[in-house]
Amino acid sequence: MSFEHYVRSGTRLLRCGYTTGTCAALAASGAVRLLLTGEAPAALRVMTPKGWPVEVEPELCHMEGDIALCAVRKDAGDDPDVTDGMLIVASAGKSDSGIKIDGGAGVGRVTKPGLDQPVGAAAINAVPRRQICEAAEKACAACGYPGGVRIVISAPEGEKIAKKTFNPRLGIVGGISILGSSGVVEPMSERAIVETTALEIRQAAADGNKRLILLPGNYGMDYLTQNLPALSAVPRAKCSNYIGEAIDAARLEGFEEVILIGHIGKLVKLAGGIMNTHSKTADCRRELFVCHAALCGAGADTCRALMNEVTTDGCLNVLDRAGLRDTVMDSLLRVIQEHLARRAGDMRIGALLFSSEAGLLGLTDTARELLDEWRDGP
Protein backbone atom coordinates (compact mmCIF):
# COMPACT_ATOMS: atom_id res chain seq x y z
CA MET A 1 0.00 0.00 0.00
CA SER A 2 1.56 3.28 -1.05
CA PHE A 3 0.88 6.77 0.24
CA GLU A 4 0.18 8.68 -2.96
CA HIS A 5 0.42 12.34 -2.05
CA TYR A 6 2.91 14.64 -3.75
CA VAL A 7 4.32 18.14 -3.51
CA ARG A 8 6.01 20.02 -6.32
CA SER A 9 9.69 20.88 -6.01
CA GLY A 10 10.64 22.97 -9.01
CA THR A 11 9.87 20.72 -11.98
CA ARG A 12 9.77 17.54 -9.87
CA LEU A 13 7.02 15.86 -7.90
CA LEU A 14 8.17 14.55 -4.52
CA ARG A 15 6.19 11.89 -2.68
CA CYS A 16 5.01 12.69 0.84
CA GLY A 17 5.41 10.30 3.73
CA TYR A 18 4.04 9.96 7.25
CA THR A 19 5.52 10.82 10.61
CA THR A 20 6.68 8.59 13.46
CA GLY A 21 3.57 9.80 15.29
CA THR A 22 1.33 8.43 12.55
CA CYS A 23 3.29 5.16 12.58
CA ALA A 24 2.79 4.90 16.34
CA ALA A 25 -0.96 5.49 15.96
CA LEU A 26 -1.19 2.84 13.22
CA ALA A 27 0.75 0.34 15.32
CA ALA A 28 -1.36 1.10 18.40
CA SER A 29 -4.53 0.53 16.41
CA GLY A 30 -3.29 -2.87 15.26
CA ALA A 31 -2.06 -3.92 18.70
CA VAL A 32 -5.37 -3.03 20.37
CA ARG A 33 -7.39 -4.84 17.72
CA LEU A 34 -5.26 -7.95 18.12
CA LEU A 35 -5.48 -7.72 21.91
CA LEU A 36 -9.27 -7.52 21.92
CA THR A 37 -10.16 -9.88 19.06
CA GLY A 38 -7.30 -12.36 18.97
CA GLU A 39 -6.98 -11.75 15.24
CA ALA A 40 -4.13 -9.85 13.56
CA PRO A 41 -5.52 -7.20 11.19
CA ALA A 42 -4.37 -7.43 7.58
CA ALA A 43 -4.41 -3.66 7.17
CA LEU A 44 -4.23 -0.64 9.46
CA ARG A 45 -5.79 2.74 8.79
CA VAL A 46 -5.77 6.11 10.57
CA MET A 47 -6.66 9.66 9.64
CA THR A 48 -3.81 12.14 10.08
CA PRO A 49 -4.36 15.55 11.70
CA LYS A 50 -3.85 16.98 8.21
CA GLY A 51 -6.94 15.08 7.07
CA TRP A 52 -5.14 12.58 4.85
CA PRO A 53 -5.81 8.89 5.50
CA VAL A 54 -2.89 6.50 5.81
CA GLU A 55 -3.38 2.77 5.23
CA VAL A 56 -0.57 0.24 5.65
CA GLU A 57 0.08 -3.43 6.21
CA PRO A 58 1.65 -4.22 9.60
CA GLU A 59 5.23 -5.49 9.52
CA LEU A 60 4.41 -7.82 12.41
CA CYS A 61 1.39 -8.41 14.61
CA HIS A 62 1.41 -11.15 17.25
CA MET A 63 0.81 -11.95 20.89
CA GLU A 64 3.50 -12.39 23.50
CA GLY A 65 1.69 -13.81 26.48
CA ASP A 66 -1.14 -11.40 27.29
CA ILE A 67 0.50 -8.49 25.43
CA ALA A 68 -0.26 -7.69 21.78
CA LEU A 69 2.53 -6.34 19.57
CA CYS A 70 2.18 -4.55 16.25
CA ALA A 71 4.86 -2.83 14.16
CA VAL A 72 4.71 -0.33 11.29
CA ARG A 73 7.62 0.73 9.10
CA LYS A 74 8.21 4.47 8.74
CA ASP A 75 7.87 5.83 5.20
CA ALA A 76 9.20 9.36 4.85
CA GLY A 77 8.46 9.47 1.12
CA ASP A 78 11.12 11.45 -0.73
CA ASP A 79 12.18 13.37 2.38
CA PRO A 80 15.77 12.70 3.57
CA ASP A 81 14.60 11.68 7.05
CA VAL A 82 16.97 9.71 9.29
CA THR A 83 14.01 7.73 10.65
CA ASP A 84 12.90 6.59 7.19
CA GLY A 85 12.47 2.81 7.07
CA MET A 86 12.70 2.20 10.82
CA LEU A 87 10.17 0.12 12.72
CA ILE A 88 7.81 1.75 15.19
CA VAL A 89 6.33 -0.84 17.54
CA ALA A 90 3.29 -0.62 19.81
CA SER A 91 2.50 -3.07 22.60
CA ALA A 92 -0.97 -3.16 24.14
CA GLY A 93 -2.21 -4.73 27.35
CA LYS A 94 -5.48 -4.43 29.24
CA SER A 95 -5.82 -2.10 32.22
CA ASP A 96 -8.65 -0.95 34.44
CA SER A 97 -9.63 2.23 32.63
CA GLY A 98 -8.51 4.85 30.15
CA ILE A 99 -5.74 4.88 27.56
CA LYS A 100 -2.28 5.11 29.09
CA ILE A 101 0.69 5.82 26.81
CA ASP A 102 4.39 5.41 27.53
CA GLY A 103 7.65 4.96 25.67
CA GLY A 104 9.75 1.82 25.58
CA ALA A 105 13.14 0.85 24.18
CA GLY A 106 14.47 3.27 21.58
CA VAL A 107 12.10 6.09 22.48
CA GLY A 108 13.86 8.91 24.29
CA ARG A 109 13.20 10.27 27.76
CA VAL A 110 13.02 13.98 28.55
CA THR A 111 15.70 15.00 31.06
CA LYS A 112 15.55 18.80 30.82
CA PRO A 113 12.62 21.22 31.15
CA GLY A 114 11.18 23.34 28.39
CA LEU A 115 10.33 20.63 25.85
CA ASP A 116 6.92 19.44 24.65
CA GLN A 117 6.73 16.86 27.45
CA PRO A 118 7.71 17.18 31.14
CA VAL A 119 10.96 15.88 32.59
CA GLY A 120 10.83 12.11 33.01
CA ALA A 121 8.19 11.55 30.34
CA ALA A 122 8.70 9.64 27.13
CA ALA A 123 9.53 11.93 24.20
CA ILE A 124 6.18 11.36 22.53
CA ASN A 125 4.87 14.80 21.66
CA ALA A 126 1.34 16.04 22.30
CA VAL A 127 -0.08 15.59 18.78
CA PRO A 128 1.22 12.00 18.39
CA ARG A 129 -0.16 11.21 21.87
CA ARG A 130 -3.58 12.36 20.70
CA GLN A 131 -3.22 10.31 17.51
CA ILE A 132 -2.31 7.20 19.50
CA CYS A 133 -5.11 7.75 22.01
CA GLU A 134 -7.73 8.32 19.30
CA ALA A 135 -6.61 5.23 17.37
CA ALA A 136 -6.80 3.09 20.51
CA GLU A 137 -10.18 4.50 21.55
CA LYS A 138 -11.58 3.84 18.08
CA ALA A 139 -10.34 0.23 18.17
CA CYS A 140 -11.83 -0.29 21.65
CA ALA A 141 -15.18 1.12 20.54
CA ALA A 142 -15.24 -1.07 17.42
CA CYS A 143 -14.66 -4.14 19.61
CA GLY A 144 -17.23 -3.10 22.23
CA TYR A 145 -14.56 -3.05 24.94
CA PRO A 146 -15.29 -0.72 27.90
CA GLY A 147 -12.03 -1.22 29.82
CA GLY A 148 -8.66 0.44 29.66
CA VAL A 149 -5.53 -0.18 27.62
CA ARG A 150 -1.86 0.47 28.35
CA ILE A 151 0.17 1.21 25.21
CA VAL A 152 3.96 1.32 25.03
CA ILE A 153 5.65 2.70 21.91
CA SER A 154 9.16 1.51 21.11
CA ALA A 155 11.67 1.81 18.27
CA PRO A 156 14.21 -1.02 18.04
CA GLU A 157 16.76 1.14 16.19
CA GLY A 158 15.88 4.31 18.03
CA GLU A 159 18.87 4.63 20.33
CA LYS A 160 21.32 4.33 17.43
CA ILE A 161 19.38 6.64 15.10
CA ALA A 162 18.89 9.27 17.81
CA LYS A 163 22.63 9.97 17.73
CA LYS A 164 22.08 11.48 14.25
CA THR A 165 19.45 13.89 15.58
CA PHE A 166 19.45 16.91 17.93
CA ASN A 167 17.97 14.84 20.77
CA PRO A 168 21.20 14.51 22.78
CA ARG A 169 21.68 18.29 22.69
CA LEU A 170 18.08 18.87 23.75
CA GLY A 171 18.32 16.62 26.77
CA ILE A 172 16.36 13.71 25.29
CA VAL A 173 18.26 10.51 26.08
CA GLY A 174 17.94 6.89 25.05
CA GLY A 175 16.25 7.21 21.69
CA ILE A 176 14.26 9.14 19.13
CA SER A 177 11.29 11.43 19.65
CA ILE A 178 7.87 10.49 18.34
CA LEU A 179 6.97 13.63 16.42
CA GLY A 180 4.63 15.23 13.95
CA SER A 181 2.15 18.10 14.02
CA SER A 182 0.28 17.23 10.83
CA GLY A 183 0.99 13.50 10.77
CA VAL A 184 2.47 13.92 7.30
CA VAL A 185 6.02 14.45 6.02
CA GLU A 186 6.06 16.90 3.10
CA PRO A 187 9.46 16.81 1.38
CA MET A 188 10.77 19.96 -0.23
CA SER A 189 14.19 21.12 -1.23
CA GLU A 190 15.49 24.41 0.16
CA ARG A 191 15.19 26.07 -3.21
CA ALA A 192 11.64 24.78 -3.62
CA ILE A 193 10.64 26.24 -0.23
CA VAL A 194 12.03 29.62 -1.20
CA GLU A 195 10.32 29.49 -4.58
CA THR A 196 7.01 28.46 -3.02
CA THR A 197 7.20 31.34 -0.54
CA ALA A 198 7.98 33.76 -3.36
CA LEU A 199 4.99 32.42 -5.28
CA GLU A 200 2.65 32.93 -2.30
CA ILE A 201 3.93 36.47 -1.88
CA ARG A 202 3.56 37.18 -5.60
CA GLN A 203 -0.04 35.90 -5.57
CA ALA A 204 -0.87 38.08 -2.57
CA ALA A 205 0.61 41.10 -4.33
CA ALA A 206 -1.38 40.37 -7.48
CA ASP A 207 -4.57 41.14 -5.54
CA GLY A 208 -3.28 44.63 -4.81
CA ASN A 209 -2.35 44.02 -1.18
CA LYS A 210 0.29 46.23 0.43
CA ARG A 211 0.25 44.50 3.82
CA LEU A 212 1.65 41.05 4.49
CA ILE A 213 2.14 38.67 7.43
CA LEU A 214 5.16 36.36 7.27
CA LEU A 215 5.03 33.13 9.28
CA PRO A 216 7.94 30.70 9.67
CA GLY A 217 5.59 27.76 10.22
CA ASN A 218 2.56 26.19 11.86
CA TYR A 219 3.26 27.59 15.34
CA GLY A 220 3.05 31.13 14.00
CA MET A 221 -0.09 30.31 12.01
CA ASP A 222 -1.76 28.85 15.11
CA TYR A 223 -0.79 31.88 17.20
CA LEU A 224 -2.14 34.26 14.56
CA THR A 225 -5.45 32.39 14.28
CA GLN A 226 -6.00 32.14 18.02
CA ASN A 227 -4.80 35.54 19.16
CA LEU A 228 -5.16 38.00 16.29
CA PRO A 229 -8.49 37.26 14.58
CA ALA A 230 -8.79 40.94 13.59
CA LEU A 231 -6.01 40.32 11.05
CA SER A 232 -7.81 37.49 9.27
CA ALA A 233 -8.14 39.54 6.08
CA VAL A 234 -4.42 40.32 5.84
CA PRO A 235 -2.66 37.91 3.44
CA ARG A 236 0.01 35.69 4.90
CA ALA A 237 2.85 33.57 3.56
CA LYS A 238 4.88 30.81 5.17
CA CYS A 239 8.61 31.36 4.86
CA SER A 240 10.05 28.44 6.86
CA ASN A 241 13.63 29.29 7.89
CA TYR A 242 14.25 31.57 4.90
CA ILE A 243 13.24 34.85 6.47
CA GLY A 244 15.71 37.04 4.61
CA GLU A 245 14.68 35.74 1.22
CA ALA A 246 11.01 36.16 2.10
CA ILE A 247 11.67 39.80 3.04
CA ASP A 248 13.48 40.28 -0.27
CA ALA A 249 10.53 38.79 -2.15
CA ALA A 250 8.06 41.05 -0.33
CA ARG A 251 10.14 44.12 -1.27
CA LEU A 252 10.34 42.96 -4.87
CA GLU A 253 6.55 42.58 -5.09
CA GLY A 254 5.94 46.07 -3.74
CA PHE A 255 4.65 45.34 -0.25
CA GLU A 256 4.85 48.36 2.02
CA GLU A 257 4.16 46.84 5.46
CA VAL A 258 5.12 43.43 6.85
CA ILE A 259 4.76 41.79 10.26
CA LEU A 260 6.77 38.67 11.02
CA ILE A 261 5.12 36.42 13.64
CA GLY A 262 7.04 33.50 15.09
CA HIS A 263 8.25 31.45 18.02
CA ILE A 264 11.20 32.87 19.93
CA GLY A 265 13.16 29.67 19.33
CA LYS A 266 13.48 30.71 15.71
CA LEU A 267 13.17 34.48 15.72
CA VAL A 268 15.65 35.20 18.52
CA LYS A 269 18.34 34.36 15.95
CA LEU A 270 17.40 37.55 14.11
CA ALA A 271 19.07 39.45 16.94
CA GLY A 272 22.33 38.10 15.56
CA GLY A 273 21.48 39.20 12.03
CA ILE A 274 20.78 35.59 11.05
CA MET A 275 18.20 35.52 8.27
CA ASN A 276 18.34 31.76 7.60
CA THR A 277 17.28 30.31 10.94
CA HIS A 278 17.80 26.62 10.18
CA SER A 279 19.81 24.98 12.97
CA LYS A 280 22.35 23.63 10.51
CA THR A 281 23.12 27.21 9.47
CA ALA A 282 23.25 28.82 12.90
CA ASP A 283 22.14 27.98 16.41
CA CYS A 284 23.25 30.79 18.69
CA ARG A 285 20.09 31.17 20.74
CA ARG A 286 21.75 30.74 24.13
CA GLU A 287 24.65 32.96 23.18
CA LEU A 288 22.27 35.76 22.22
CA PHE A 289 20.41 35.42 25.50
CA VAL A 290 23.71 35.51 27.40
CA CYS A 291 24.94 38.58 25.51
CA HIS A 292 21.80 40.60 26.07
CA ALA A 293 21.41 39.42 29.65
CA ALA A 294 24.97 40.59 30.36
CA LEU A 295 24.23 43.95 28.70
CA CYS A 296 21.21 44.24 31.01
CA GLY A 297 23.26 43.62 34.14
CA ALA A 298 23.00 39.85 34.62
CA GLY A 299 25.70 38.27 36.74
CA ALA A 300 27.96 35.39 35.84
CA ASP A 301 25.71 32.81 37.51
CA THR A 302 22.73 33.85 35.41
CA CYS A 303 24.82 33.84 32.23
CA ARG A 304 26.12 30.35 33.02
CA ALA A 305 22.58 29.16 33.72
CA LEU A 306 21.46 30.49 30.33
CA MET A 307 24.28 28.64 28.55
CA ASN A 308 23.24 25.41 30.29
CA GLU A 309 19.67 25.59 28.99
CA VAL A 310 18.67 23.63 25.88
CA THR A 311 15.53 25.57 24.93
CA THR A 312 14.51 29.19 24.70
CA ASP A 313 11.65 28.55 27.14
CA GLY A 314 14.31 27.36 29.58
CA CYS A 315 16.25 30.57 29.03
CA LEU A 316 13.11 32.59 29.72
CA ASN A 317 12.67 30.73 33.01
CA VAL A 318 16.24 31.64 33.98
CA LEU A 319 15.55 35.30 33.19
CA ASP A 320 12.33 35.16 35.21
CA ARG A 321 14.24 33.95 38.24
CA ALA A 322 16.71 36.80 37.79
CA GLY A 323 13.93 39.35 37.30
CA LEU A 324 15.32 40.24 33.87
CA ARG A 325 12.92 38.79 31.33
CA ASP A 326 11.24 42.02 30.22
CA THR A 327 14.51 43.97 30.15
CA VAL A 328 16.32 41.33 28.09
CA MET A 329 13.40 40.90 25.71
CA ASP A 330 13.32 44.66 25.12
CA SER A 331 17.04 44.56 24.33
CA LEU A 332 16.64 41.65 21.93
CA LEU A 333 13.65 43.21 20.22
CA ARG A 334 15.50 46.49 19.60
CA VAL A 335 18.31 44.66 17.79
CA ILE A 336 15.88 42.41 15.90
CA GLN A 337 14.14 45.54 14.63
CA GLU A 338 17.46 47.00 13.47
CA HIS A 339 18.36 43.90 11.48
CA LEU A 340 14.89 43.58 9.93
CA ALA A 341 14.83 47.25 8.95
CA ARG A 342 18.28 46.98 7.37
CA ARG A 343 17.16 44.03 5.23
CA ALA A 344 13.79 45.59 4.34
CA GLY A 345 15.04 48.98 3.13
CA ASP A 346 12.12 51.38 2.77
CA MET A 347 9.53 48.68 3.53
CA ARG A 348 8.14 48.95 7.07
CA ILE A 349 8.63 45.69 8.92
CA GLY A 350 8.40 44.48 12.50
CA ALA A 351 8.28 41.24 14.47
CA LEU A 352 6.07 39.65 17.11
CA LEU A 353 7.66 36.95 19.26
CA PHE A 354 5.85 34.38 21.40
CA SER A 355 6.59 31.10 23.12
CA SER A 356 4.43 28.01 23.58
CA GLU A 357 4.67 28.27 27.36
CA ALA A 358 4.69 32.03 27.99
CA GLY A 359 2.52 33.28 25.12
CA LEU A 360 3.25 36.79 23.84
CA LEU A 361 6.81 37.87 24.65
CA GLY A 362 6.95 41.17 22.87
CA LEU A 363 6.75 43.20 19.68
CA THR A 364 9.29 45.41 18.04
CA ASP A 365 8.32 49.08 17.94
CA THR A 366 7.41 48.94 14.26
CA ALA A 367 5.31 45.79 14.75
CA ARG A 368 3.35 47.53 17.51
CA GLU A 369 2.73 50.56 15.27
CA LEU A 370 1.64 48.38 12.37
CA LEU A 371 -0.71 46.28 14.50
CA ASP A 372 -2.41 49.41 15.82
CA GLU A 373 -2.85 50.73 12.27
CA TRP A 374 -4.04 47.40 10.86
CA ARG A 375 -6.64 46.95 13.59
CA ASP A 376 -8.07 50.32 12.58
CA GLY A 377 -8.68 49.03 9.06
CA PRO A 378 -7.21 49.75 5.61
Summary of the structure (lengths in Angstrom):
residues: 378
radius of gyration: 22.8
end to end distance: 50.6
largest distance: 70.2
contacts: 1314
relative contact order: 0.11
helix: 41%
strand: 25%
